Amino acid sequence: MVQEYILRGMDGPMLKRMLNLDDSEYPVEAAQHDVPVSKLGELAHYITEPFTVDDSFDYEVGFTID
């Protein structure tokens, strides 16, 4: 199952700091990144719709342009 949520107010540098991402090979915005369950609470602050954490799911974050 795939569900997408918009992270309002989140940008690449913020995500890099939050998830401790290394962008030395490519920009943070250029790929999907695994999100540990322990970080989902922090990301949930940027989601404006109902969101429930399920420990049995894998979570990723990425950037898209509309």
MDTraj code that builds the backbone (N, CA, C; nanometers):
import mdtraj as md
import numpy as np

residues = "MET VAL GLN GLU TYR ILE LEU ARG GLY MET ASP GLY PRO MET LEU LYS ARG MET LEU ASN LEU ASP ASP SER GLU TYR PRO VAL GLU ALA ALA GLN HIS ASP VAL PRO VAL SER LYS LEU GLY GLU LEU ALA HIS TYR ILE THR GLU PRO PHE THR VAL ASP ASP SER PHE ASP TYR GLU VAL GLY PHE THR ILE ASP".split()
xyz = np.array([
    [0.0840, -0.1163, 0.0000],
    [0.0000, 0.0000, 0.0000],
    [0.0897, 0.1242, 0.0000],
    [0.0546, 0.2202, -0.0815],
    [0.1282, 0.3460, -0.0873],
    [0.0319, 0.4596, -0.0565],
    [0.0732, 0.5454, 0.0328],
    [-0.0043, 0.6640, 0.0666],
    [0.0904, 0.7827, 0.0620],
    [0.0440, 0.8925, 0.0050],
    [0.1260, 1.0123, -0.0034],
    [0.0677, 1.1210, 0.0849],
    [0.1559, 1.1925, 0.1531],
    [0.1177, 1.3053, 0.2371],
    [0.2062, 1.4236, 0.2008],
    [0.1478, 1.5394, 0.1956],
    [0.2247, 1.6602, 0.1692],
    [0.2838, 1.7080, 0.3011],
    [0.4139, 1.7360, 0.2995],
    [0.4822, 1.7889, 0.4172],
    [0.4899, 1.9407, 0.4017],
    [0.3921, 2.0093, 0.4540],
    [0.3837, 2.1555, 0.4408],
    [0.4920, 2.2229, 0.5240],
    [0.5703, 2.3085, 0.4581],
    [0.6757, 2.3817, 0.5268],
    [0.8072, 2.3069, 0.5371],
    [0.8156, 2.1870, 0.4835],
    [0.9383, 2.1077, 0.4865],
    [1.0195, 2.1372, 0.3610],
    [1.1508, 2.1486, 0.3765],
    [1.2374, 2.1658, 0.2601],
    [1.3565, 2.0713, 0.2711],
    [1.4400, 2.0696, 0.1681],
    [1.5549, 1.9791, 0.1630],
    [1.6499, 1.9933, 0.2803],
    [1.6946, 2.1158, 0.3120],
    [1.7865, 2.1307, 0.4256],
    [1.7272, 2.0830, 0.5592],
    [1.5974, 2.1074, 0.5799],
    [1.5334, 2.0622, 0.7038],
    [1.5314, 1.9096, 0.7096],
    [1.4965, 1.8478, 0.5982],
    [1.4919, 1.7018, 0.5925],
    [1.6312, 1.6436, 0.6130],
    [1.7303, 1.7054, 0.5534],
    [1.8692, 1.6596, 0.5674],
    [1.9099, 1.6577, 0.7146],
    [1.8788, 1.7649, 0.7867],
    [1.9128, 1.7705, 0.9298],
    [1.8317, 1.6682, 1.0100],
    [1.7023, 1.6599, 0.9835],
    [1.6140, 1.5725, 1.0602],
    [1.6538, 1.4260, 1.0473],
    [1.6864, 1.3846, 0.9257],
    [1.7170, 1.2428, 0.9005],
    [1.8665, 1.2152, 0.8908],
    [1.9481, 1.3203, 0.9132],
    [2.0940, 1.3065, 0.9070],
    [2.1374, 1.2469, 0.7720],
    [2.0914, 1.3088, 0.6649],
    [2.1193, 1.2597, 0.5301],
    [2.2487, 1.3193, 0.4749],
    [2.3195, 1.2392, 0.3984],
    [2.4432, 1.2821, 0.3330],
    [2.4103, 1.3162, 0.1883],
    [2.4329, 1.4408, 0.1498],
    [2.4055, 1.4797, 0.0113],
    [2.5339, 1.5054, -0.0670],
    [2.6424, 1.4384, -0.0275],
    [2.7699, 1.4600, -0.0954],
    [2.7723, 1.4004, -0.2368],
    [2.6895, 1.2998, -0.2632],
    [2.6880, 1.2378, -0.3957],
    [2.5757, 1.2895, -0.4845],
    [2.4647, 1.3302, -0.4238],
    [2.3512, 1.3840, -0.4999],
    [2.2642, 1.4646, -0.4039],
    [2.1862, 1.5585, -0.4558],
    [2.1025, 1.6404, -0.3675],
    [1.9984, 1.5564, -0.2929],
    [1.9682, 1.5965, -0.1717],
    [1.8675, 1.5281, -0.0900],
    [1.7362, 1.5153, -0.1667],
    [1.7020, 1.6181, -0.2437],
    [1.5756, 1.6204, -0.3165],
    [1.5698, 1.5216, -0.4327],
    [1.6816, 1.4586, -0.4677],
    [1.6881, 1.3731, -0.5864],
    [1.6505, 1.2270, -0.5617],
    [1.6146, 1.1906, -0.4393],
    [1.5889, 1.0495, -0.4124],
    [1.4850, 1.0322, -0.3021],
    [1.4346, 0.9094, -0.2916],
    [1.3497, 0.8707, -0.1797],
    [1.4425, 0.8351, -0.0631],
    [1.3977, 0.8589, 0.0584],
    [1.4786, 0.8289, 0.1762],
    [1.3949, 0.7528, 0.2777],
    [1.4550, 0.6484, 0.3347],
    [1.3878, 0.5744, 0.4410],
    [1.3701, 0.6652, 0.5618],
    [1.2581, 0.6489, 0.6298],
    [1.2296, 0.7263, 0.7511],
    [1.2126, 0.6276, 0.8661],
    [1.2994, 0.6352, 0.9672],
    [1.2814, 0.5482, 1.0837],
    [1.1514, 0.5836, 1.1568],
    [1.0862, 0.4840, 1.2119],
    [0.9618, 0.5068, 1.2851],
    [0.9836, 0.6106, 1.3955],
    [1.1021, 0.6131, 1.4529],
    [1.1318, 0.7084, 1.5603],
    [1.1269, 0.8537, 1.5138],
    [1.1378, 0.8790, 1.3837],
    [1.1347, 1.0153, 1.3291],
    [0.9973, 1.0551, 1.2760],
    [0.9025, 0.9620, 1.2716],
    [0.7723, 0.9919, 1.2136],
    [0.6959, 1.0987, 1.2909],
    [0.7125, 1.1028, 1.4209],
    [0.6459, 1.2050, 1.5003],
    [0.6889, 1.3449, 1.4593],
    [0.8184, 1.3616, 1.4317],
    [0.8689, 1.4911, 1.3866],
    [0.8110, 1.5273, 1.2498],
    [0.8067, 1.4313, 1.1587],
    [0.7516, 1.4576, 1.0260],
    [0.6013, 1.4837, 1.0322],
    [0.5329, 1.4199, 1.1247],
    [0.3876, 1.4361, 1.1353],
    [0.3483, 1.5811, 1.1615],
    [0.4371, 1.6592, 1.2209],
    [0.4079, 1.8013, 1.2441],
    [0.3887, 1.8775, 1.1133],
    [0.4394, 1.8239, 1.0034],
    [0.4300, 1.8892, 0.8735],
    [0.3161, 1.8347, 0.7879],
    [0.2408, 1.7374, 0.8410],
    [0.1272, 1.6773, 0.7700],
    [-0.0005, 1.7406, 0.8230],
    [-0.0836, 1.7917, 0.7333],
    [-0.2047, 1.8621, 0.7770],
    [-0.3308, 1.7750, 0.7731],
    [-0.3177, 1.6499, 0.7370],
    [-0.4328, 1.5600, 0.7337],
    [-0.4110, 1.4466, 0.8338],
    [-0.5145, 1.3697, 0.8671],
    [-0.4981, 1.2619, 0.9647],
    [-0.3875, 1.1647, 0.9239],
    [-0.3053, 1.1280, 1.0195],
    [-0.1910, 1.0402, 0.9940],
    [-0.1697, 0.9526, 1.1159],
    [-0.1661, 0.8225, 1.0951],
    [-0.1440, 0.7273, 1.2031],
    [-0.0220, 0.6430, 1.1703],
    [0.0680, 0.6299, 1.2661],
    [0.1883, 0.5484, 1.2474],
    [0.1531, 0.4023, 1.2690],
    [0.1973, 0.3178, 1.1766],
    [0.1812, 0.1734, 1.1876],
    [0.3211, 0.1125, 1.1823],
    [0.3648, 0.0514, 1.2916],
    [0.5004, -0.0036, 1.3005],
    [0.5277, -0.1133, 1.1986],
    [0.4241, -0.1706, 1.1392],
    [0.4455, -0.2781, 1.0418],
    [0.4717, -0.2238, 0.9011],
    [0.4617, -0.0929, 0.8817],
    [0.4853, -0.0320, 0.7502],
    [0.6278, 0.0193, 0.7395],
    [0.6760, 0.0308, 0.6164],
    [0.8015, 0.0990, 0.5869],
    [0.7658, 0.2383, 0.5392],
    [0.8408, 0.3377, 0.5825],
    [0.8118, 0.4763, 0.5469],
    [0.9291, 0.5360, 0.4703],
    [0.8963, 0.6146, 0.3687],
    [0.9956, 0.6860, 0.2888],
    [0.9471, 0.8287, 0.2679],
    [1.0403, 0.9160, 0.2403],
    [1.0059, 1.0539, 0.2084],
    [1.0828, 1.0937, 0.0835],
    [1.0192, 1.1744, 0.0013],
    [1.0822, 1.2238, -0.1207],
    [1.0168, 1.3538, -0.1617],
    [1.0745, 1.4196, -0.2585],
    [1.0219, 1.5479, -0.3058],
    [0.9688, 1.5320, -0.4467],
    [0.8568, 1.5966, -0.4747],
    [0.8019, 1.6017, -0.6093],
    [0.7671, 1.7457, -0.6424],
    [0.7598, 1.7746, -0.7682],
    [0.7220, 1.9077, -0.8144],
    [0.5915, 1.8944, -0.8900],
    [0.4933, 1.9724, -0.8497],
    [0.3636, 1.9708, -0.9186],
    [0.3647, 2.0673, -1.0356],
])
top = md.Topology()
chain = top.add_chain()
for i, resn in enumerate(residues, 1):
    res = top.add_residue(resn, chain, resSeq=i)
    for name in ("N", "CA", "C"):
        top.add_atom(name, md.element.get_by_symbol(name[0]), res)
traj = md.Trajectory(xyz[None], top)
